[in-house]
Amino acid sequence: MTDVTPGPRPVDETDLPVVDFHPYRWGDPSHFVTLSERITGALGLVGITTSERPPTPLGELVPPDTGLTAELLDSLREAVGDGSVSTEHDDRTAHANGWSTPDLLRLRGNALVDAPDAVVRPADEAGVESVLRWCGEQRVAVVPFGGGTSVVGGLTAERDGFTGVIALDLAALDRLLDVDAESRILTFEAGTRGPRAEELAAEHGFTIGHFPQSYAGATIGGYAAARSAGQSSAGYGRFDEMVVGLTLVTPRGTIEIGNAPRSAAGPDWRQIVLGSEGAFGVITRVRVRVRPLPETRVFEGWRFADFAAGAAALRRLAQDGPRPTVLRLSDEIETLVNLADPNESLEENPGGCLAIVGFEGTAADVAARREAVTTILRDLGGEELGTAPGEAWREGRFNAPYLRDPLLENGVLIETLETATFWSRLTEVRDAVNTALTTALGDQGTPCIPMCHISHVYETGASLYFTVAAAQAEDPVAQWAVAKTAVNETLLRIGAAPSHHHGIGVDHQGVYTEQLGTLAVEALQAIKQTLDPSGVVNPGILLPRAGH
C-alpha cells in the first residue's frame, strides 16, 4: 500500500489523554471542575438547591464474591494465558458499570451487583476467539468492554442461568493494522481509543473526523457496536457511514465483512453488525474510511431569535447546502445556562438560541462554504457573533460532562438522553420529551431544568439531545427511572427513535423491541442463536433473551 506525506495538522484532539474508566469521575481523573456561580444561579431559578452527597470512598466499594470456582478460573487462564485474567478488586470495580448517571449513582451508593466475576484481557484476536469458545463451553456470560463508556446499561449482562460473568477488555487490541492510502481506508484493532486512533491516522496525513463526547475513553470497536455519532457528523458523517468492513468473532467462529465500497450482493452484513452492541459477537477489527487532514478550520457562533428560527436555518443548510462540518443549535434554556461556557454570568446572556457553525478543509473550500453559509444565515435572521463563541465551544467541547461529578456530589441529578425524528415533527418531539421530563420529575416533588440541542442534522431530520437537572430525591436511581420510563413511553407513542447514537443497552430495549414488532425481534434473536447458541455474549443487551 502507498502512503501519503502528512500535511499540517491544525487540530488538537490528539492532545487529549486516553482515559481509562475511573469510578465517580468522568474522563481524565486529574481534570476537576467546580460549580460556578452561573450554574448554581441557573439551578436556583427553578428551586434546585445544592446539598452535599458524598460517595462511598473508592477503597470501601465491595463487589460480590466471584461466582467462578478456582477450577473454572484455572481453565480460563489455560485458555487465554495466566496474566490475562484478573479477579482483583480494582479491576472488577472498574468494569462494573458504564458512564450513565444511574451507573455512577449505584457506584456512589456501593451497589456493585453488576461487577464481573473476572476481567479478561486477551492479547490478540486469537485470544478473543479462545475466550468466547471457553465461555460457550462453560456457560459463562461475557461482556465485551472497550472504553466502558456506555450510558444505556450496555455493560450489565444478565446473570440468570449462567455460571458467572466476565468482562472481556479489549485494551490490548490497539494497533493500526493496515494503511490503504489510495482508497483512504485504515484498518484498526477494535480496542484502539479515539485519541490514539487519530494520532495514528495523522501520522499518515489523515483524520477519521469522529469526535463524540466520549472521545477520550471510547474505542473504535465501541463506535461501531453502538452506531456512534461524533460532533463533526455534518461534515464527516456518522461512524456507521465511515465503516467499510469489520471482523466479528463469535462463539462459533469468525466472520469477515466488507470487500467493496458498495455491493448489491444481498443484505449488508455491515449493517447487521453495526449497532449490535456485542449481542452477536465481539468486533475485533474495523476498516474505516478516512479523510485528509484539514488545512484550516473556523468555528463561529450565530444567534437566532428562537428555537424554531434556528431549526429552520439548520434545515435549510442540511437539505440544500452548503453543509458545514459542525452544525448544532442550543434551545433557549441551554443557551441561557450555556454549559459550554459556565463562567459567563446570567446577566450577560442576551437570550435567543446559540448555533455553532464550524468549517474544516482546504483554505479555499472553507472560505467558499463559509461565505455562502454566512449569506444564507443572514437572510434567515441569524445574528453573527464571530469566532469567539465557536472557538470557545471547540476548545471546551469535551468538558461539559466533567460538571456531572460536582453536581452529583452536591445533590443535583443530572442526566442526558437523545432521540431523532423528521424535520416536520422536530418541535412536537422536543416539546413532548420536555413535558415528559418536567411532569415525571415534578410529580416526585423535584422541579427540573430541561435543556435541548440539535446535535446532528440530515436532509430529512435531526437528532435532539436533552440534558436535564433536578434536585436528587432520596433514591435518585428510582427517581430517574420514573423519568426515563416516561420519556421512553413518549417516544414510543409519537414514533421517534429510541436512540440516535447512544445505543439500546437495557435502558431502551422495551421501546426498541415494541417499535420493531414481534416478528422482527424473533428474526434478530434467530441471528443471535445461530452465532451464539449458548447465548453467552452480552445476554439481555439490545434484545430480550429468547424464552425469558
C-alpha distance (Angstrom), angle and dihedral (degrees) to the residues before:
residue distance angle dihedral
M1 . . .
T2 3.80 . .
D3 3.77 122.4 .
V4 3.79 131.5 -146.8
T5 3.78 131.1 -134.6
P6 3.81 110.6 -103.9
G7 3.78 112.8 -116.2
P8 3.78 129.4 -154.3
R9 3.79 115.3 -52.4
P10 3.81 113.2 -147.5
V11 3.79 91.9 174.7
D12 3.77 130.1 95.2
E13 3.81 105.0 -164.0
T14 3.81 91.4 110.8
D15 3.80 88.4 60.1
L16 3.79 89.4 72.3
P17 3.80 112.3 96.1
V18 3.77 118.8 -117.5
V19 3.79 103.8 -107.2
D20 3.78 128.7 -145.3
F21 3.78 119.2 -152.8
H22 3.79 111.3 -86.6
P23 3.81 120.9 -173.5
Y24 3.82 112.9 -113.8
R25 3.78 95.4 4.3
W26 3.78 127.8 86.2
G27 3.78 114.4 -138.1
D28 3.79 123.0 -34.1
P29 3.83 106.9 26.1
S30 3.81 90.1 -150.4
H31 3.82 90.8 60.1
F32 3.80 107.5 86.9
V33 3.79 126.7 171.8
T34 3.78 131.8 -172.9
L35 3.79 130.0 -148.7
S36 3.79 112.2 -89.9
E37 3.79 124.6 -143.4
R38 3.79 87.1 -109.0
I39 3.80 92.0 60.3
T40 3.80 95.9 43.8
G41 3.80 89.1 45.1
A42 3.79 92.5 52.7
L43 3.81 90.7 48.4
G44 3.78 90.5 50.0
L45 3.79 91.5 55.3
V46 3.81 89.4 73.5
G47 3.79 97.5 34.5
I48 3.82 99.3 -95.5
T49 3.78 108.0 145.0
T50 3.77 124.7 -175.3
S51 3.80 125.8 -119.4
E52 3.78 130.3 173.1
R53 3.82 115.6 -93.1
P54 3.82 104.7 172.6
P55 3.82 117.0 -167.2
T56 3.77 127.7 -124.4
P57 3.82 105.3 -85.8
L58 3.78 111.1 -98.0
G59 3.79 94.4 -118.3
E60 3.80 91.0 53.3
L61 3.79 95.6 57.5
V62 3.79 107.9 117.2
P63 3.81 119.0 -157.1
P64 3.82 116.0 -163.6
D65 3.78 119.6 -95.0
T66 3.79 111.6 -81.2
G67 3.79 112.9 -93.9
L68 3.80 93.7 -149.5
T69 3.78 117.6 96.7
A70 3.79 122.3 -130.1
E71 3.81 89.0 -108.3
L72 3.81 92.2 54.6
L73 3.79 92.2 47.2
D74 3.79 90.3 50.4
S75 3.79 91.4 51.8
L76 3.82 90.5 47.3
R77 3.81 90.6 52.4
E78 3.77 89.0 49.2
A79 3.80 90.4 52.5
V80 3.80 98.4 47.7
G81 3.81 107.1 15.4
D82 3.78 131.0 -80.5
G83 3.80 95.4 -105.3
S84 3.79 92.5 52.8
V85 3.83 97.1 66.1
S86 3.80 124.2 75.9
T87 3.80 133.3 177.7
E88 3.82 93.3 173.6
H89 3.81 119.0 139.8
D90 3.81 95.8 -119.6
D91 3.81 93.9 48.1
R92 3.79 93.7 49.1
T93 3.81 92.0 45.3
A94 3.81 93.2 48.7
H95 3.84 90.7 52.6
A96 3.81 96.6 43.9
N97 3.79 99.2 95.4
G98 3.78 145.9 -2.7
W99 3.79 130.3 -112.9
S100 3.79 102.9 -82.7
T101 3.80 118.7 122.0
P102 3.84 92.3 -111.9
D103 3.82 88.6 51.4
L104 3.79 91.0 53.3
L105 3.79 93.3 43.1
R106 3.80 90.5 53.8
L107 3.79 90.3 50.0
R108 3.79 91.4 47.7
G109 3.79 88.3 52.9
N110 3.82 93.1 48.0
A111 3.81 94.1 -112.9
L112 3.81 102.2 146.6
V113 3.80 101.1 156.4
D114 3.82 89.1 129.2
A115 3.80 95.5 56.5
P116 3.82 110.6 125.7
D117 3.79 119.3 -115.3
A118 3.80 89.6 -126.5
V119 3.79 140.5 0.3
V120 3.80 117.1 -132.1
R121 3.80 122.6 -163.2
P122 3.82 110.2 -171.2
A123 3.78 115.8 -159.8
D124 3.80 96.0 -138.7
E125 3.78 146.8 -8.9
A126 3.81 91.9 -73.6
G127 3.79 87.9 57.5
V128 3.80 90.4 53.9
E129 3.80 89.5 52.4
S130 3.81 90.4 51.0
V131 3.80 93.0 49.8
L132 3.80 93.6 50.0
R133 3.80 92.3 48.5
W134 3.81 90.0 49.7
C135 3.80 92.2 47.9
G136 3.79 91.8 50.3
E137 3.79 92.2 49.5
Q138 3.81 94.4 45.9
R139 3.84 97.4 36.6
V140 3.79 92.3 -122.3
A141 3.81 115.3 152.8
V142 3.80 114.6 -126.5
V143 3.80 126.2 -155.9
P144 3.84 115.3 -158.5
F145 3.81 106.6 -133.8
G146 3.79 122.0 -164.9
G147 3.79 113.3 154.2
G148 3.79 95.6 -21.9
T149 3.81 90.1 -124.7
S150 3.81 99.6 133.4
V151 3.81 112.9 136.0
V152 3.81 97.3 -175.1
G153 3.81 103.0 62.6
G154 3.79 93.4 -90.1
L155 3.81 93.2 146.8
T156 3.81 99.2 52.3
A157 3.79 104.2 91.1
E158 3.79 119.7 -174.0
R159 3.81 114.6 -100.8
D160 3.79 99.5 -166.0
G161 3.81 110.7 117.2
F162 3.82 95.6 10.0
T163 3.79 130.9 107.2
G164 3.80 90.1 -130.9
V165 3.80 145.0 -45.9
I166 3.80 129.4 -100.8
A167 3.81 130.5 -171.8
L168 3.82 111.9 -132.4
D169 3.81 103.7 -149.5
L170 3.81 112.3 -161.5
A171 3.81 96.3 -168.1
A172 3.82 93.0 120.9
L173 3.82 91.9 57.7
D174 3.80 94.6 78.0
R175 3.80 107.7 124.1
L176 3.78 135.0 119.2
L177 3.80 100.2 -125.1
D178 3.79 104.2 -176.9
V179 3.80 141.2 10.1
D180 3.80 118.9 -156.0
A181 3.78 98.4 178.6
E182 3.79 94.1 172.3
S183 3.81 92.2 57.8
R184 3.82 91.5 32.6
I185 3.80 93.2 -125.0
L186 3.80 126.8 138.9
T187 3.80 123.8 -170.3
F188 3.80 116.1 -146.2
E189 3.76 133.2 -177.6
A190 3.77 108.9 -113.9
G191 3.80 97.7 -114.8
T192 3.82 93.8 62.3
R193 3.82 109.5 122.6
G194 3.80 121.0 -131.7
P195 3.83 99.4 -105.5
R196 3.82 91.7 44.2
A197 3.80 91.6 50.3
E198 3.82 91.2 50.9
E199 3.80 90.4 47.5
L200 3.80 91.7 51.9
A201 3.81 91.9 45.5
A202 3.81 91.6 49.2
E203 3.81 90.6 56.1
H204 3.81 86.3 66.9
G205 3.81 96.5 41.8
F206 3.81 97.2 -97.9
T207 3.77 142.3 111.7
I208 3.79 127.9 -157.4
G209 3.79 89.1 -152.1
H210 3.79 94.1 -148.2
F211 3.81 113.4 132.7
P212 3.81 113.8 160.6
Q213 3.80 121.0 172.4
S214 3.82 87.8 -100.0
Y215 3.82 91.1 53.0
A216 3.82 97.1 123.4
G217 3.80 93.0 54.4
A218 3.81 108.2 24.2
T219 3.80 125.3 91.8
I220 3.78 137.8 -135.8
G221 3.82 90.0 -110.6
G222 3.78 91.4 48.6
Y223 3.80 90.9 51.7
A224 3.80 89.0 56.3
A225 3.81 96.4 41.5
A226 3.81 92.6 53.5
R227 3.84 100.6 35.0
S228 3.79 89.6 -118.3
A229 3.79 123.6 -156.6
G230 3.81 121.2 -155.4
Q231 3.78 130.0 -149.5
S232 3.82 91.5 -104.9
S233 3.79 94.4 53.8
A234 3.81 94.1 122.7
G235 3.79 88.4 68.3
Y236 3.81 106.3 23.6
G237 3.80 100.5 28.8
R238 3.79 131.2 -130.1
F239 3.77 118.3 -53.3
D240 3.80 92.8 -106.0
E241 3.81 87.3 60.3
M242 3.81 89.8 54.2
V243 3.81 97.0 51.9
V244 3.81 115.0 97.2
G245 3.79 97.8 167.3
L246 3.81 144.7 3.1
T247 3.78 142.4 -168.6
L248 3.81 114.7 -137.5
V249 3.80 120.1 -167.8
T250 3.81 113.8 -158.7
P251 3.81 132.8 177.2
R252 3.83 87.2 -100.9
G253 3.79 98.9 46.5
T254 3.80 145.4 -66.8
I255 3.80 128.4 -57.3
E256 3.83 122.7 -158.4
I257 3.79 113.4 -155.6
G258 3.80 131.5 -168.9
N259 3.81 126.3 34.1
A260 3.81 100.1 163.9
P261 3.82 137.4 33.8
R262 3.80 91.3 -112.0
S263 3.78 133.1 1.6
A264 3.79 141.0 -177.1
A265 3.80 91.5 -156.2
G266 3.77 98.7 122.2
P267 3.81 128.3 -71.6
D268 3.80 113.9 -10.5
W269 3.80 109.2 -108.9
R270 3.77 89.7 -162.0
Q271 3.78 88.0 68.8
I272 3.80 91.2 49.6
V273 3.80 92.9 53.1
L274 3.81 96.7 38.6
G275 3.79 107.1 86.5
S276 3.82 93.2 13.3
E277 3.84 91.6 121.5
G278 3.80 95.1 -148.0
A279 3.79 93.8 -57.9
F280 3.83 93.5 118.5
G281 3.79 99.1 35.7
V282 3.79 142.9 -61.0
I283 3.80 121.3 -57.7
T284 3.81 107.1 -137.3
R285 3.82 103.3 169.0
V286 3.79 134.2 27.6
R287 3.81 127.5 -168.0
V288 3.80 108.1 -150.8
R289 3.79 133.6 -166.3
V290 3.80 109.6 -128.9
R291 3.79 136.7 -169.3
P292 3.82 132.6 -141.0
L293 3.78 114.8 -89.2
P294 3.80 108.9 -91.6
E295 3.78 117.3 -106.6
T296 3.76 92.3 -148.0
R297 3.77 142.6 1.2
V298 3.79 134.1 -159.5
F299 3.81 126.3 -172.5
E300 3.78 122.4 -172.4
G301 3.79 142.0 170.7
W302 3.79 130.8 -122.0
R303 3.79 129.3 -173.3
F304 3.79 124.6 -145.6
A305 3.78 126.6 -169.5
D306 3.79 93.6 -119.0
F307 3.79 143.6 -12.7
A308 3.81 94.4 -90.0
A309 3.80 92.6 54.9
G310 3.79 92.3 46.7
A311 3.80 92.8 47.3
A312 3.80 90.7 50.9
A313 3.80 90.0 53.3
L314 3.82 92.5 49.8
R315 3.79 90.3 48.0
R316 3.80 90.8 52.5
L317 3.80 91.3 54.9
A318 3.80 94.5 42.0
Q319 3.78 93.5 50.9
D320 3.79 103.7 35.4
G321 3.79 105.0 18.1
P322 2.87 164.0 -176.5
R323 3.77 87.9 176.8
P324 3.81 120.3 -153.6
T325 3.80 121.2 -139.1
V326 3.81 92.1 -116.5
L327 3.79 122.5 29.3
R328 3.80 123.5 167.5
L329 3.80 138.7 144.8
S330 3.81 130.0 -155.0
D331 3.79 119.1 -150.5
E332 3.79 122.1 -124.3
I333 3.81 96.0 -87.0
E334 3.80 95.5 45.8
T335 3.80 89.4 47.0
L336 3.80 89.4 51.9
V337 3.78 95.0 47.9
N338 3.81 91.0 36.0
L339 3.78 99.6 -171.9
A340 3.80 89.2 -171.0
D341 3.83 89.8 66.0
P342 3.81 107.0 29.9
N343 3.80 94.0 166.1
E344 3.81 95.2 67.5
S345 3.79 112.3 98.5
L346 3.80 121.8 -120.9
E347 3.80 90.3 -119.8
E348 3.81 91.0 58.9
N349 3.79 93.4 58.7
P350 3.83 111.2 95.0
G351 3.80 94.5 -163.7
G352 3.76 130.3 -122.9
C353 3.80 123.8 98.2
L354 3.79 126.4 -56.7
A355 3.79 119.8 -137.8
I356 3.81 122.7 -166.7
V357 3.79 114.7 -149.7
G358 3.80 119.2 -175.6
F359 3.79 134.1 -178.9
E360 3.81 129.5 -162.9
G361 3.79 129.7 174.7
T362 3.78 139.6 68.8
A363 3.78 116.3 -11.7
A364 3.81 91.6 -111.3
D365 3.80 94.1 47.7
V366 3.82 93.4 47.5
A367 3.81 92.1 48.3
A368 3.81 93.1 48.9
R369 3.80 95.8 46.6
R370 3.79 92.9 43.5
E371 3.80 92.7 51.7
A372 3.79 92.7 49.3
V373 3.82 93.6 44.9
T374 3.81 91.2 48.9
T375 3.80 91.0 55.8
I376 3.80 92.2 48.7
L377 3.80 95.9 47.0
R378 3.80 92.0 47.4
D379 3.79 90.3 52.2
L380 3.82 89.3 50.5
G381 3.80 93.3 54.7
G382 3.79 100.1 -95.2
E383 3.80 120.5 152.2
E384 3.79 116.2 -141.3
L385 3.79 113.3 -126.5
G386 3.79 97.4 177.7
T387 3.78 128.8 -127.6
A388 3.83 98.1 -56.8
P389 3.84 95.8 84.5
G390 3.79 91.8 42.0
E391 3.78 94.3 49.7
A392 3.82 91.0 44.5
W393 3.80 88.8 54.5
R394 3.82 92.7 45.8
E395 3.79 93.8 49.3
G396 3.80 93.2 45.2
R397 3.78 101.2 33.6
F398 3.80 94.4 111.4
N399 3.80 93.7 45.2
A400 3.81 103.9 73.0
P401 3.85 95.6 82.4
Y402 3.81 89.6 57.3
L403 3.80 87.2 72.0
R404 3.80 90.6 66.3
D405 3.81 93.6 73.9
P406 3.82 97.8 57.2
L407 3.80 89.9 40.2
L408 3.81 91.9 55.0
E409 3.78 90.5 44.8
N410 3.81 88.8 53.8
G411 3.79 96.0 50.8
V412 3.80 98.8 -97.4
L413 3.80 120.4 133.7
I414 3.81 108.5 -141.3
E415 3.81 124.3 175.3
T416 3.78 142.2 149.5
L417 3.79 137.0 -141.1
E418 3.77 135.1 171.9
T419 3.78 143.6 -161.6
A420 3.79 140.2 171.3
T421 3.77 134.0 -133.3
F422 3.80 142.9 159.2
W423 3.80 121.2 -74.9
S424 3.80 91.4 -112.1
R425 3.82 90.5 61.3
L426 3.80 100.7 34.6
T427 3.81 97.6 107.2
E428 3.80 92.3 42.2
V429 3.80 92.3 53.1
R430 3.80 93.4 44.9
D431 3.81 92.1 50.8
A432 3.82 93.2 44.6
V433 3.82 93.5 51.9
N434 3.81 91.8 45.9
T435 3.80 89.8 51.1
A436 3.81 91.9 48.3
L437 3.80 91.0 51.7
T438 3.79 97.5 45.1
T439 3.81 92.6 45.0
A440 3.80 96.7 45.8
L441 3.80 93.7 46.7
G442 3.81 95.3 36.8
D443 3.81 91.6 52.8
Q444 3.81 86.6 58.4
G445 3.80 90.1 55.1
T446 3.80 94.5 -105.0
P447 3.82 114.6 114.6
C448 3.78 113.6 -153.0
I449 3.77 145.2 -159.4
P450 3.82 110.7 -129.1
M451 3.81 115.6 -164.8
C452 3.78 129.8 -178.2
H453 3.77 140.7 -172.7
I454 3.77 136.6 -179.6
S455 3.79 102.3 -116.9
H456 3.83 104.7 173.0
V457 3.80 130.9 23.8
Y458 3.80 135.5 -157.1
E459 3.78 135.6 174.1
T460 3.80 90.9 -99.1
G461 3.79 103.2 34.0
A462 3.78 149.6 -31.2
S463 3.77 146.2 -114.9
L464 3.80 120.6 -104.1
Y465 3.80 116.6 -151.8
F466 3.81 117.9 -163.9
T467 3.79 130.2 -162.3
V468 3.80 118.5 -172.0
A469 3.80 130.6 -172.1
A470 3.82 126.4 -168.3
A471 3.77 138.5 155.1
Q472 3.80 110.1 -86.4
A473 3.78 115.9 -106.6
E474 3.80 122.1 -142.2
D475 3.83 88.2 -88.1
P476 3.82 105.2 30.6
V477 3.82 93.7 177.8
A478 3.81 90.8 58.9
Q479 3.80 89.5 40.7
W480 3.80 92.2 57.7
A481 3.81 92.6 41.8
V482 3.82 89.2 62.2
A483 3.81 91.3 50.6
K484 3.80 93.7 44.8
T485 3.80 91.6 49.8
A486 3.80 90.1 51.2
V487 3.80 91.4 52.2
N488 3.81 92.7 46.5
E489 3.80 90.6 51.3
T490 3.80 89.3 49.2
L491 3.80 93.0 50.7
L492 3.80 89.8 49.0
R493 3.79 92.1 49.3
I494 3.80 96.0 49.1
G495 3.80 96.3 36.5
A496 3.81 101.5 -119.2
A497 3.80 123.3 146.0
P498 3.82 115.0 -80.7
S499 3.81 87.1 -140.8
H500 3.79 135.8 5.1
H501 3.81 99.4 -171.3
H502 3.82 111.6 -17.4
G503 3.80 94.7 76.9
I504 3.81 131.0 -134.4
G505 3.81 107.5 -85.0
V506 3.78 107.5 153.7
D507 3.81 97.3 -53.9
H508 3.81 95.3 71.9
Q509 3.77 100.0 27.3
G510 3.81 96.3 105.2
V511 3.80 96.8 52.9
Y512 3.82 91.4 39.3
T513 3.79 95.2 54.5
E514 3.79 93.7 41.3
Q515 3.79 91.0 52.7
L516 3.81 90.5 48.2
G517 3.78 94.8 48.7
T518 3.79 130.5 -137.3
L519 3.81 97.6 -74.9
A520 3.81 94.9 51.6
V521 3.82 91.7 46.3
E522 3.81 91.1 50.8
A523 3.82 89.7 50.6
L524 3.81 91.3 53.7
Q525 3.79 90.8 45.8
A526 3.81 88.0 53.1
I527 3.82 89.7 55.8
K528 3.79 89.7 51.2
Q529 3.82 91.4 47.4
T530 3.81 90.1 53.0
L531 3.80 95.4 48.2
D532 3.80 97.7 33.9
P533 3.84 108.8 26.1
S534 3.81 93.7 173.8
G535 3.80 91.7 48.6
V536 3.81 92.5 -131.2
V537 3.82 100.6 135.3
N538 3.81 110.5 93.9
P539 3.82 94.0 -36.2
G540 3.79 114.8 -154.1
I541 3.79 93.7 15.9
L542 3.83 117.7 121.0
L543 3.83 92.5 -11.4
P544 3.79 132.3 42.9
R545 3.78 111.8 -110.9
A546 3.78 111.9 -98.7
G547 3.79 109.4 -104.6
H548 3.81 93.6 14.9
